[in-house]
């Protein structure tokens, strides 16, 4: 009995280690692919003349690029479920895999933007802040409200000169999108083990 228990414990430990190894492989693979896609799309869109001229269009393209790249969260979770867990996965495990893929993608997105903004200089962001000020000036707000809003824009312009704040703001651009995609993917892909269903029937 002792030998059987020891073998069972050893097998469980082996399976647990195997699960962690496979999950790590899935997370790194799909996280890197997702990050690569979002960086390529970001850099490609930056070269478009209309993108630079229309900041509202820039936001739409930016978030669309994030959604496209973060679709890898869905495929990563599905790969882990189907190739290792025999087609079954809990919501919590699916969320764990998905959020790790999101974090890798987000880190690559931040790194890509930091490198790009360092190479190109502050010109584009100054245009963005100036665009915000122009919109405030042409709005129907009172002079007092305009002054307060412009002061806030100028404050954020100064904050953005700090690399750590810039990294944090950039990270928070993609993280909420990744969180939503991860929650949806975990909800859609969660599936109970068939044998467990039969046992409880």
C-alpha positions as CSV (number, residue, x, y, z in Angstrom):
1,X,0.0,0.0,0.0
2,X,2.9,2.4,0.9
3,X,4.6,1.7,-2.5
4,X,1.3,2.3,-4.3
5,X,0.7,5.6,-2.5
6,X,4.3,6.7,-3.2
7,X,3.9,5.9,-6.9
8,X,0.6,7.7,-7.0
9,X,2.1,10.8,-5.3
10,X,5.1,10.6,-7.7
11,X,2.8,10.3,-10.7
12,X,0.7,13.3,-9.5
13,X,3.9,15.4,-9.1
14,X,5.1,14.4,-12.5
15,X,1.7,15.4,-14.1
16,X,1.7,18.7,-12.2
17,X,5.2,19.5,-13.5
18,X,4.2,18.5,-17.0
19,X,1.2,20.7,-16.8
20,X,3.2,23.7,-15.7
21,X,5.8,23.1,-18.4
22,X,3.2,22.9,-21.2
23,X,1.3,26.0,-19.8
24,X,4.6,27.9,-19.8
25,X,5.2,26.9,-23.4
26,X,1.7,28.0,-24.5
27,X,1.9,31.3,-22.6
28,X,5.3,32.2,-24.0
29,X,4.4,31.2,-27.6
30,X,1.0,32.9,-27.8
31,X,2.1,35.9,-25.7
32,X,5.1,36.5,-28.0
33,X,2.9,36.1,-31.1
34,X,0.3,38.5,-29.7
35,X,3.0,41.1,-28.7
36,X,4.6,40.8,-32.1
37,X,1.3,41.4,-33.9
38,X,0.4,44.5,-31.8
39,X,3.9,46.0,-32.3
40,X,3.9,45.5,-36.0
41,X,0.4,46.9,-36.4
42,X,1.3,49.9,-34.2
43,X,4.4,50.7,-36.2
44,X,2.7,50.2,-39.5
45,X,-0.2,52.5,-38.6
46,X,2.2,55.2,-37.4
47,X,3.5,55.4,-41.0
48,X,0.1,56.3,-42.4
49,X,-0.4,60.0,-43.1
50,X,-4.1,60.0,-42.2
51,X,-3.3,58.3,-38.9
52,X,-1.1,61.1,-37.9
53,X,-3.6,63.8,-39.0
54,X,-6.7,62.3,-37.3
55,X,-6.2,61.5,-33.7
56,X,-9.7,60.1,-33.3
57,X,-9.0,57.7,-36.2
58,X,-5.7,56.8,-34.5
59,X,-7.6,55.7,-31.4
60,X,-9.9,53.5,-33.4
61,X,-7.1,51.9,-35.3
62,X,-5.0,51.5,-32.1
63,X,-7.8,49.7,-30.2
64,X,-8.7,47.6,-33.3
65,X,-5.0,46.5,-33.5
66,X,-5.1,45.5,-29.8
67,X,-8.2,43.4,-30.3
68,X,-6.7,41.6,-33.3
69,X,-3.4,40.9,-31.5
70,X,-5.2,39.8,-28.3
71,X,-7.2,37.2,-30.2
72,X,-4.1,35.1,-29.5
73,X,-5.4,34.8,-25.9
74,X,-8.4,32.8,-27.2
75,X,-6.3,30.6,-29.3
76,X,-3.7,30.1,-26.6
77,X,-6.3,29.0,-24.0
78,X,-8.0,26.7,-26.5
79,X,-4.6,25.2,-27.4
80,X,-3.8,24.5,-23.8
81,X,-7.3,23.0,-23.2
82,X,-7.4,20.8,-26.3
83,X,-3.8,19.7,-26.4
84,X,-3.1,19.0,-22.8
85,X,-6.3,19.0,-20.7
86,X,-8.2,16.6,-23.1
87,X,-10.7,19.3,-24.0
88,X,-11.7,20.4,-20.5
89,X,-10.7,23.5,-18.6
90,X,-12.0,25.5,-15.6
91,X,-12.8,29.2,-15.9
92,X,-10.1,30.0,-13.4
93,X,-7.4,28.0,-15.2
94,X,-8.5,29.5,-18.6
95,X,-8.3,33.0,-17.0
96,X,-4.8,32.3,-15.6
97,X,-3.5,31.3,-19.0
98,X,-5.2,34.1,-20.8
99,X,-4.0,36.9,-18.4
100,X,-0.4,35.7,-18.6
101,X,-0.6,35.8,-22.4
102,X,-2.0,39.3,-22.1
103,X,0.7,40.5,-19.7
104,X,3.5,39.3,-22.2
105,X,1.7,41.1,-25.1
106,X,1.2,44.2,-23.0
107,X,4.9,44.3,-22.0
108,X,5.9,44.0,-25.7
109,X,3.5,46.8,-26.6
110,X,5.0,49.1,-24.0
111,X,8.5,48.3,-25.1
112,X,7.6,48.9,-28.7
113,X,6.1,52.3,-27.9
114,X,8.9,53.4,-25.7
115,X,11.5,52.6,-28.4
116,X,9.4,54.2,-31.1
117,X,8.8,57.4,-29.1
118,X,12.5,57.6,-28.2
119,X,13.5,57.3,-31.8
120,X,10.9,59.8,-33.2
121,X,11.1,62.3,-30.3
122,X,8.3,64.2,-28.6
123,X,6.9,65.8,-31.8
124,X,3.9,63.5,-32.2
125,X,2.8,63.6,-28.6
126,X,3.2,67.4,-28.6
127,X,0.9,67.5,-31.6
128,X,-1.6,65.3,-29.7
129,X,-1.6,67.6,-26.7
130,X,-1.9,70.6,-28.9
131,X,-4.8,68.9,-30.7
132,X,-6.5,68.4,-27.3
133,X,-6.0,72.1,-26.5
134,X,-7.4,73.2,-29.8
135,X,-10.5,71.1,-29.2
136,X,-11.0,72.7,-25.8
137,X,-10.7,76.2,-27.3
138,X,-13.3,75.5,-30.0
139,X,-15.7,73.9,-27.5
140,X,-18.8,75.6,-26.0
141,X,-17.3,75.6,-22.5
142,X,-16.9,78.8,-20.5
143,X,-13.6,80.6,-20.3
144,X,-13.1,79.3,-16.8
145,X,-13.8,75.7,-17.8
146,X,-11.5,76.0,-20.8
147,X,-8.6,77.3,-18.7
148,X,-9.0,74.5,-16.2
149,X,-9.1,71.8,-18.9
150,X,-6.1,73.3,-20.7
151,X,-4.2,73.4,-17.4
152,X,-5.0,69.7,-17.0
153,X,-3.7,68.9,-20.5
154,X,-0.5,70.8,-19.8
155,X,-0.1,68.9,-16.5
156,X,-0.4,65.6,-18.4
157,X,2.1,66.8,-21.0
158,X,4.6,67.3,-18.2
159,X,3.8,64.0,-16.6
160,X,4.4,62.2,-20.0
161,X,8.0,63.4,-20.0
162,X,8.6,61.0,-17.1
163,X,9.5,57.6,-18.7
164,X,7.9,55.6,-15.8
165,X,4.6,57.5,-16.1
166,X,4.7,57.1,-19.8
167,X,5.3,53.3,-19.4
168,X,2.4,53.1,-16.9
169,X,0.0,55.0,-19.1
170,X,0.9,52.9,-22.2
171,X,0.5,49.7,-20.2
172,X,-3.0,50.9,-19.1
173,X,-4.0,51.4,-22.7
174,X,-3.8,47.7,-23.6
175,X,-4.4,46.0,-20.2
176,X,-8.2,46.7,-19.9
177,X,-8.7,45.4,-23.5
178,X,-6.7,42.3,-22.6
179,X,-8.6,41.8,-19.4
180,X,-12.0,41.9,-21.3
181,X,-10.7,39.5,-24.0
182,X,-9.4,37.1,-21.3
183,X,-12.7,37.1,-19.4
184,X,-14.6,36.4,-22.6
185,X,-12.2,33.7,-23.7
186,X,-12.3,32.0,-20.3
187,X,-16.1,32.1,-20.3
188,X,-16.4,30.8,-23.9
189,X,-13.8,28.0,-23.6
190,X,-14.5,26.7,-20.1
191,X,-15.6,23.1,-20.3
192,X,-16.1,20.5,-17.7
193,X,-14.5,17.0,-17.9
194,X,-16.8,14.6,-19.6
195,X,-16.0,11.8,-17.1
196,X,-16.9,14.2,-14.2
197,X,-20.2,14.9,-15.8
198,X,-21.0,11.2,-16.1
199,X,-19.9,10.6,-12.5
200,X,-22.3,13.3,-11.2
201,X,-25.2,12.2,-13.5
